[in-house]
Amino acid sequence: RLWSVPFPRVYSEALAGNALLLGTTDAVVALDPATGKELWRAAVDGQARGLAIADGRIIASTHRGTIHAFGNAAGVP
């Protein structure tokens, strides 16, 4: 085991480039796969049950039917 990070509930996981993405309750969290350090967090509406990564974007769907898209906007990651 390289590292361990406690999360109360993880509904989805995806490995993309240099980040391990976790879909949790009300958030999508990116962790450094080498260290487990949190790199990024974004709020979502509900349990992030589906994650997709394409063209530098993260698409997260929740159990409430909401779809969230995250990406680089105006030069800000």
Biopython code that builds the backbone (N, CA, C, O; Angstrom):
import numpy as np
from Bio.PDB.StructureBuilder import StructureBuilder

atoms = [
    (1, "ARG", "N", (0.848, -1.168, 0.000)),
    (1, "ARG", "CA", (0.000, 0.000, 0.000)),
    (1, "ARG", "C", (0.893, 1.230, 0.000)),
    (1, "ARG", "O", (1.829, 1.329, 0.794)),
    (2, "LEU", "N", (0.601, 2.156, -0.886)),
    (2, "LEU", "CA", (1.357, 3.402, -0.965)),
    (2, "LEU", "C", (0.860, 4.445, 0.021)),
    (2, "LEU", "O", (1.652, 5.143, 0.655)),
    (3, "TRP", "N", (-0.455, 4.546, 0.146)),
    (3, "TRP", "CA", (-1.067, 5.524, 1.030)),
    (3, "TRP", "C", (-2.519, 5.147, 1.277)),
    (3, "TRP", "O", (-3.064, 4.262, 0.618)),
    (4, "SER", "N", (-3.129, 5.821, 2.221)),
    (4, "SER", "CA", (-4.530, 5.593, 2.553)),
    (4, "SER", "C", (-5.161, 6.920, 2.954)),
    (4, "SER", "O", (-4.578, 7.683, 3.725)),
    (5, "VAL", "N", (-6.348, 7.192, 2.431)),
    (5, "VAL", "CA", (-7.066, 8.423, 2.746)),
    (5, "VAL", "C", (-8.499, 8.046, 3.113)),
    (5, "VAL", "O", (-9.175, 7.392, 2.318)),
    (6, "PRO", "N", (-8.979, 8.435, 4.286)),
    (6, "PRO", "CA", (-10.352, 8.087, 4.657)),
    (6, "PRO", "C", (-11.392, 8.952, 3.937)),
    (6, "PRO", "O", (-11.290, 10.178, 3.924)),
    (7, "PHE", "N", (-12.365, 8.314, 3.353)),
    (7, "PHE", "CA", (-13.531, 8.980, 2.780)),
    (7, "PHE", "C", (-14.748, 8.219, 3.275)),
    (7, "PHE", "O", (-14.761, 6.990, 3.217)),
    (8, "PRO", "N", (-15.779, 8.917, 3.763)),
    (8, "PRO", "CA", (-16.944, 8.207, 4.288)),
    (8, "PRO", "C", (-17.650, 7.337, 3.241)),
    (8, "PRO", "O", (-18.129, 6.249, 3.562)),
    (9, "ARG", "N", (-17.716, 7.812, 1.989)),
    (9, "ARG", "CA", (-18.389, 7.048, 0.946)),
    (9, "ARG", "C", (-17.852, 7.481, -0.412)),
    (9, "ARG", "O", (-17.819, 8.672, -0.723)),
    (10, "VAL", "N", (-17.436, 6.518, -1.213)),
    (10, "VAL", "CA", (-16.982, 6.785, -2.575)),
    (10, "VAL", "C", (-17.898, 6.007, -3.513)),
    (10, "VAL", "O", (-18.031, 4.789, -3.390)),
    (11, "TYR", "N", (-18.531, 6.714, -4.454)),
    (11, "TYR", "CA", (-19.479, 6.091, -5.381)),
    (11, "TYR", "C", (-18.867, 5.769, -6.731)),
    (11, "TYR", "O", (-19.347, 4.876, -7.430)),
    (12, "SER", "N", (-17.799, 6.493, -7.116)),
    (12, "SER", "CA", (-17.178, 6.249, -8.414)),
    (12, "SER", "C", (-15.711, 6.652, -8.344)),
    (12, "SER", "O", (-15.310, 7.494, -7.541)),
    (13, "GLU", "N", (-14.924, 6.021, -9.213)),
    (13, "GLU", "CA", (-13.492, 6.291, -9.286)),
    (13, "GLU", "C", (-13.065, 6.303, -10.747)),
    (13, "GLU", "O", (-13.626, 5.594, -11.582)),
    (14, "ALA", "N", (-12.055, 7.128, -11.037)),
    (14, "ALA", "CA", (-11.480, 7.142, -12.381)),
    (14, "ALA", "C", (-10.041, 7.643, -12.264)),
    (14, "ALA", "O", (-9.742, 8.538, -11.473)),
    (15, "LEU", "N", (-9.172, 7.058, -13.055)),
    (15, "LEU", "CA", (-7.789, 7.496, -13.099)),
    (15, "LEU", "C", (-7.587, 8.220, -14.418)),
    (15, "LEU", "O", (-7.815, 7.658, -15.489)),
    (16, "ALA", "N", (-7.156, 9.477, -14.329)),
    (16, "ALA", "CA", (-6.992, 10.294, -15.530)),
    (16, "ALA", "C", (-5.696, 11.070, -15.437)),
    (16, "ALA", "O", (-5.553, 11.944, -14.582)),
    (17, "GLY", "N", (-4.758, 10.762, -16.300)),
    (17, "GLY", "CA", (-3.496, 11.491, -16.303)),
    (17, "GLY", "C", (-2.806, 11.425, -14.961)),
    (17, "GLY", "O", (-2.386, 10.357, -14.517)),
    (18, "ASN", "N", (-2.692, 12.563, -14.321)),
    (18, "ASN", "CA", (-1.996, 12.633, -13.042)),
    (18, "ASN", "C", (-2.946, 12.790, -11.862)),
    (18, "ASN", "O", (-2.562, 13.374, -10.848)),
    (19, "ALA", "N", (-4.174, 12.287, -11.964)),
    (19, "ALA", "CA", (-5.140, 12.430, -10.881)),
    (19, "ALA", "C", (-6.026, 11.190, -10.750)),
    (19, "ALA", "O", (-6.460, 10.597, -11.737)),
    (20, "LEU", "N", (-6.273, 10.829, -9.507)),
    (20, "LEU", "CA", (-7.267, 9.814, -9.182)),
    (20, "LEU", "C", (-8.523, 10.577, -8.787)),
    (20, "LEU", "O", (-8.521, 11.308, -7.797)),
    (21, "LEU", "N", (-9.590, 10.412, -9.552)),
    (21, "LEU", "CA", (-10.836, 11.129, -9.298)),
    (21, "LEU", "C", (-11.779, 10.256, -8.491)),
    (21, "LEU", "O", (-11.952, 9.071, -8.779)),
    (22, "LEU", "N", (-12.388, 10.856, -7.474)),
    (22, "LEU", "CA", (-13.349, 10.154, -6.638)),
    (22, "LEU", "C", (-14.670, 10.896, -6.666)),
    (22, "LEU", "O", (-14.709, 12.111, -6.476)),
    (23, "GLY", "N", (-15.750, 10.172, -6.901)),
    (23, "GLY", "CA", (-17.089, 10.732, -6.812)),
    (23, "GLY", "C", (-17.633, 10.423, -5.440)),
    (23, "GLY", "O", (-17.788, 9.255, -5.083)),
    (24, "THR", "N", (-17.927, 11.451, -4.663)),
    (24, "THR", "CA", (-18.408, 11.284, -3.289)),
    (24, "THR", "C", (-19.740, 12.003, -3.141)),
    (24, "THR", "O", (-20.311, 12.471, -4.126)),
    (25, "THR", "N", (-20.228, 12.091, -1.926)),
    (25, "THR", "CA", (-21.455, 12.831, -1.667)),
    (25, "THR", "C", (-21.176, 14.324, -1.773)),
    (25, "THR", "O", (-20.367, 14.868, -1.021)),
    (26, "ASP", "N", (-21.841, 14.974, -2.698)),
    (26, "ASP", "CA", (-21.768, 16.417, -2.918)),
    (26, "ASP", "C", (-20.419, 16.926, -3.414)),
    (26, "ASP", "O", (-20.166, 18.129, -3.348)),
    (27, "ALA", "N", (-19.525, 16.033, -3.919)),
    (27, "ALA", "CA", (-18.232, 16.515, -4.409)),
    (27, "ALA", "C", (-17.578, 15.519, -5.358)),
    (27, "ALA", "O", (-17.832, 14.315, -5.312)),
    (28, "VAL", "N", (-16.729, 16.068, -6.217)),
    (28, "VAL", "CA", (-15.760, 15.287, -6.979)),
    (28, "VAL", "C", (-14.397, 15.743, -6.467)),
    (28, "VAL", "O", (-14.119, 16.939, -6.386)),
    (29, "VAL", "N", (-13.555, 14.773, -6.124)),
    (29, "VAL", "CA", (-12.257, 15.069, -5.519)),
    (29, "VAL", "C", (-11.163, 14.444, -6.374)),
    (29, "VAL", "O", (-11.285, 13.298, -6.809)),
    (30, "ALA", "N", (-10.092, 15.198, -6.614)),
    (30, "ALA", "CA", (-8.933, 14.682, -7.337)),
    (30, "ALA", "C", (-7.787, 14.509, -6.345)),
    (30, "ALA", "O", (-7.457, 15.426, -5.594)),
    (31, "LEU", "N", (-7.184, 13.317, -6.354)),
    (31, "LEU", "CA", (-6.052, 13.019, -5.493)),
    (31, "LEU", "C", (-4.827, 12.724, -6.348)),
    (31, "LEU", "O", (-4.943, 12.236, -7.472)),
    (32, "ASP", "N", (-3.662, 13.024, -5.807)),
    (32, "ASP", "CA", (-2.404, 12.649, -6.452)),
    (32, "ASP", "C", (-2.251, 11.140, -6.290)),
    (32, "ASP", "O", (-2.217, 10.654, -5.160)),
    (33, "PRO", "N", (-2.158, 10.381, -7.386)),
    (33, "PRO", "CA", (-2.099, 8.922, -7.258)),
    (33, "PRO", "C", (-0.821, 8.422, -6.577)),
    (33, "PRO", "O", (-0.796, 7.292, -6.089)),
    (34, "ALA", "N", (0.219, 9.221, -6.534)),
    (34, "ALA", "CA", (1.471, 8.794, -5.900)),
    (34, "ALA", "C", (1.478, 9.030, -4.394)),
    (34, "ALA", "O", (2.110, 8.286, -3.643)),
    (35, "THR", "N", (0.755, 10.095, -3.948)),
    (35, "THR", "CA", (0.836, 10.470, -2.536)),
    (35, "THR", "C", (-0.498, 10.450, -1.798)),
    (35, "THR", "O", (-0.521, 10.364, -0.571)),
    (36, "GLY", "N", (-1.608, 10.529, -2.529)),
    (36, "GLY", "CA", (-2.926, 10.619, -1.898)),
    (36, "GLY", "C", (-3.302, 12.032, -1.499)),
    (36, "GLY", "O", (-4.380, 12.248, -0.944)),
    (37, "LYS", "N", (-2.440, 12.998, -1.768)),
    (37, "LYS", "CA", (-2.713, 14.395, -1.429)),
    (37, "LYS", "C", (-3.843, 14.935, -2.301)),
    (37, "LYS", "O", (-3.889, 14.687, -3.506)),
    (38, "GLU", "N", (-4.759, 15.682, -1.667)),
    (38, "GLU", "CA", (-5.868, 16.271, -2.409)),
    (38, "GLU", "C", (-5.358, 17.387, -3.312)),
    (38, "GLU", "O", (-4.678, 18.307, -2.859)),
    (39, "LEU", "N", (-5.697, 17.294, -4.595)),
    (39, "LEU", "CA", (-5.277, 18.273, -5.593)),
    (39, "LEU", "C", (-6.364, 19.283, -5.916)),
    (39, "LEU", "O", (-6.081, 20.442, -6.220)),
    (40, "TRP", "N", (-7.618, 18.829, -5.847)),
    (40, "TRP", "CA", (-8.733, 19.643, -6.338)),
    (40, "TRP", "C", (-10.019, 19.070, -5.784)),
    (40, "TRP", "O", (-10.116, 17.869, -5.534)),
    (41, "ARG", "N", (-11.005, 19.927, -5.593)),
    (41, "ARG", "CA", (-12.328, 19.502, -5.133)),
    (41, "ARG", "C", (-13.367, 20.431, -5.752)),
    (41, "ARG", "O", (-13.162, 21.642, -5.834)),
    (42, "ALA", "N", (-14.478, 19.854, -6.183)),
    (42, "ALA", "CA", (-15.566, 20.657, -6.735)),
    (42, "ALA", "C", (-16.894, 20.116, -6.229)),
    (42, "ALA", "O", (-17.084, 18.906, -6.103)),
    (43, "ALA", "N", (-17.790, 21.017, -5.947)),
    (43, "ALA", "CA", (-19.112, 20.638, -5.444)),
    (43, "ALA", "C", (-19.998, 20.125, -6.568)),
    (43, "ALA", "O", (-19.942, 20.617, -7.695)),
    (44, "VAL", "N", (-20.820, 19.127, -6.244)),
    (44, "VAL", "CA", (-21.849, 18.617, -7.149)),
    (44, "VAL", "C", (-23.138, 18.475, -6.362)),
    (44, "VAL", "O", (-23.133, 18.533, -5.132)),
    (45, "ASP", "N", (-24.229, 18.290, -7.064)),
    (45, "ASP", "CA", (-25.548, 18.197, -6.446)),
    (45, "ASP", "C", (-25.907, 16.735, -6.205)),
    (45, "ASP", "O", (-26.576, 16.121, -7.036)),
    (46, "GLY", "N", (-25.475, 16.171, -5.089)),
    (46, "GLY", "CA", (-25.829, 14.791, -4.754)),
    (46, "GLY", "C", (-24.630, 13.860, -4.800)),
    (46, "GLY", "O", (-23.480, 14.289, -4.712)),
    (47, "GLN", "N", (-24.926, 12.583, -4.939)),
    (47, "GLN", "CA", (-23.891, 11.535, -4.966)),
    (47, "GLN", "C", (-23.330, 11.420, -6.377)),
    (47, "GLN", "O", (-24.060, 11.094, -7.313)),
    (48, "ALA", "N", (-22.032, 11.686, -6.531)),
    (48, "ALA", "CA", (-21.393, 11.618, -7.854)),
    (48, "ALA", "C", (-21.180, 10.154, -8.211)),
    (48, "ALA", "O", (-20.171, 9.555, -7.839)),
    (49, "ARG", "N", (-22.131, 9.588, -8.931)),
    (49, "ARG", "CA", (-22.127, 8.147, -9.223)),
    (49, "ARG", "C", (-21.486, 7.793, -10.551)),
    (49, "ARG", "O", (-21.123, 6.637, -10.771)),
    (50, "GLY", "N", (-21.338, 8.764, -11.441)),
    (50, "GLY", "CA", (-20.713, 8.493, -12.733)),
    (50, "GLY", "C", (-19.657, 9.528, -13.044)),
    (50, "GLY", "O", (-19.882, 10.728, -12.882)),
    (51, "LEU", "N", (-18.488, 9.058, -13.497)),
    (51, "LEU", "CA", (-17.412, 9.957, -13.895)),
    (51, "LEU", "C", (-16.940, 9.582, -15.294)),
    (51, "LEU", "O", (-16.782, 8.403, -15.610)),
    (52, "ALA", "N", (-16.718, 10.585, -16.121)),
    (52, "ALA", "CA", (-16.153, 10.369, -17.452)),
    (52, "ALA", "C", (-15.114, 11.453, -17.687)),
    (52, "ALA", "O", (-15.276, 12.593, -17.254)),
    (53, "ILE", "N", (-14.051, 11.082, -18.376)),
    (53, "ILE", "CA", (-12.976, 12.012, -18.666)),
    (53, "ILE", "C", (-12.740, 11.995, -20.169)),
    (53, "ILE", "O", (-12.547, 10.935, -20.764)),
    (54, "ALA", "N", (-12.757, 13.177, -20.777)),
    (54, "ALA", "CA", (-12.515, 13.282, -22.216)),
    (54, "ALA", "C", (-12.064, 14.691, -22.560)),
    (54, "ALA", "O", (-12.619, 15.671, -22.062)),
    (55, "ASP", "N", (-11.062, 14.785, -23.406)),
    (55, "ASP", "CA", (-10.604, 16.057, -23.943)),
    (55, "ASP", "C", (-10.299, 17.080, -22.843)),
    (55, "ASP", "O", (-10.616, 18.261, -22.987)),
    (56, "GLY", "N", (-9.685, 16.628, -21.751)),
    (56, "GLY", "CA", (-9.323, 17.526, -20.667)),
    (56, "GLY", "C", (-10.462, 17.967, -19.779)),
    (56, "GLY", "O", (-10.315, 18.904, -18.994)),
    (57, "ARG", "N", (-11.595, 17.305, -19.893)),
    (57, "ARG", "CA", (-12.765, 17.660, -19.092)),
    (57, "ARG", "C", (-13.207, 16.484, -18.229)),
    (57, "ARG", "O", (-12.976, 15.323, -18.564)),
    (58, "ILE", "N", (-13.844, 16.810, -17.120)),
    (58, "ILE", "CA", (-14.433, 15.798, -16.241)),
    (58, "ILE", "C", (-15.939, 15.995, -16.282)),
    (58, "ILE", "O", (-16.433, 17.103, -16.070)),
    (59, "ILE", "N", (-16.659, 14.931, -16.552)),
    (59, "ILE", "CA", (-18.122, 14.949, -16.539)),
    (59, "ILE", "C", (-18.549, 14.081, -15.367)),
    (59, "ILE", "O", (-18.135, 12.927, -15.262)),
    (60, "ALA", "N", (-19.375, 14.631, -14.484)),
    (60, "ALA", "CA", (-19.866, 13.889, -13.328)),
    (60, "ALA", "C", (-21.387, 13.895, -13.338)),
    (60, "ALA", "O", (-22.013, 14.943, -13.496)),
    (61, "SER", "N", (-21.975, 12.722, -13.168)),
    (61, "SER", "CA", (-23.431, 12.639, -13.062)),
    (61, "SER", "C", (-23.787, 12.197, -11.649)),
    (61, "SER", "O", (-23.064, 11.420, -11.025)),
    (62, "THR", "N", (-24.910, 12.706, -11.156)),
    (62, "THR", "CA", (-25.314, 12.396, -9.791)),
    (62, "THR", "C", (-26.604, 11.584, -9.763)),
    (62, "THR", "O", (-27.302, 11.456, -10.769)),
    (63, "HIS", "N", (-26.898, 11.047, -8.605)),
    (63, "HIS", "CA", (-28.117, 10.246, -8.435)),
    (63, "HIS", "C", (-29.378, 11.100, -8.578)),
    (63, "HIS", "O", (-30.473, 10.553, -8.707)),
    (64, "ARG", "N", (-29.248, 12.411, -8.557)),
    (64, "ARG", "CA", (-30.387, 13.308, -8.727)),
    (64, "ARG", "C", (-30.637, 13.663, -10.188)),
    (64, "ARG", "O", (-31.578, 14.392, -10.500)),
    (65, "GLY", "N", (-29.793, 13.148, -11.087)),
    (65, "GLY", "CA", (-29.957, 13.412, -12.507)),
    (65, "GLY", "C", (-29.246, 14.661, -12.983)),
    (65, "GLY", "O", (-29.434, 15.080, -14.125)),
    (66, "THR", "N", (-28.445, 15.255, -12.143)),
    (66, "THR", "CA", (-27.690, 16.444, -12.518)),
    (66, "THR", "C", (-26.368, 16.027, -13.151)),
    (66, "THR", "O", (-25.710, 15.097, -12.684)),
    (67, "ILE", "N", (-25.988, 16.722, -14.212)),
    (67, "ILE", "CA", (-24.705, 16.476, -14.861)),
    (67, "ILE", "C", (-23.852, 17.735, -14.706)),
    (67, "ILE", "O", (-24.289, 18.842, -15.021)),
    (68, "HIS", "N", (-22.636, 17.543, -14.217)),
    (68, "HIS", "CA", (-21.695, 18.643, -14.008)),
    (68, "HIS", "C", (-20.511, 18.436, -14.938)),
    (68, "HIS", "O", (-20.033, 17.313, -15.096)),
    (69, "ALA", "N", (-20.031, 19.519, -15.559)),
    (69, "ALA", "CA", (-18.849, 19.455, -16.421)),
    (69, "ALA", "C", (-17.788, 20.390, -15.850)),
    (69, "ALA", "O", (-18.069, 21.538, -15.507)),
    (70, "PHE", "N", (-16.568, 19.878, -15.756)),
    (70, "PHE", "CA", (-15.446, 20.660, -15.229)),
    (70, "PHE", "C", (-14.331, 20.648, -16.255)),
    (70, "PHE", "O", (-14.066, 19.628, -16.891)),
    (71, "GLY", "N", (-13.686, 21.782, -16.410)),
    (71, "GLY", "CA", (-12.586, 21.869, -17.350)),
    (71, "GLY", "C", (-11.861, 23.176, -17.206)),
    (71, "GLY", "O", (-12.120, 23.940, -16.276)),
    (72, "ASN", "N", (-10.966, 23.437, -18.107)),
    (72, "ASN", "CA", (-10.182, 24.642, -18.109)),
    (72, "ASN", "C", (-11.007, 25.766, -18.745)),
    (72, "ASN", "O", (-11.364, 25.689, -19.921)),
    (73, "ALA", "N", (-11.307, 26.806, -17.968)),
    (73, "ALA", "CA", (-12.081, 27.948, -18.472)),
    (73, "ALA", "C", (-11.253, 29.215, -18.339)),
    (73, "ALA", "O", (-10.826, 29.557, -17.236)),
    (74, "ALA", "N", (-11.026, 29.898, -19.409)),
    (74, "ALA", "CA", (-10.299, 31.170, -19.414)),
    (74, "ALA", "C", (-8.929, 31.047, -18.746)),
    (74, "ALA", "O", (-8.497, 31.940, -18.017)),
    (75, "GLY", "N", (-8.256, 29.931, -19.007)),
    (75, "GLY", "CA", (-6.911, 29.757, -18.478)),
    (75, "GLY", "C", (-6.823, 29.348, -17.019)),
    (75, "GLY", "O", (-5.720, 29.242, -16.482)),
    (76, "VAL", "N", (-7.947, 29.116, -16.366)),
    (76, "VAL", "CA", (-7.949, 28.696, -14.956)),
    (76, "VAL", "C", (-8.334, 27.239, -14.887)),
    (76, "VAL", "O", (-9.439, 26.883, -15.297)),
    (77, "PRO", "N", (-7.449, 26.369, -14.375)),
    (77, "PRO", "CA", (-7.784, 24.931, -14.321)),
    (77, "PRO", "C", (-8.908, 24.622, -13.345)),
    (77, "PRO", "O", (-9.294, 23.463, -13.195)),
]
sb = StructureBuilder()
sb.init_structure("model")
sb.init_model(0)
sb.init_chain("A")
sb.init_seg("    ")
for serial, (resi, resn, name, xyz) in enumerate(atoms, 1):
    if name == "N":
        sb.init_residue(resn, " ", resi, " ")
    sb.init_atom(name, np.array(xyz, "f"), 0.0, 1.0, " ", f" {name:<3s}", serial, name[0])
structure = sb.get_structure()
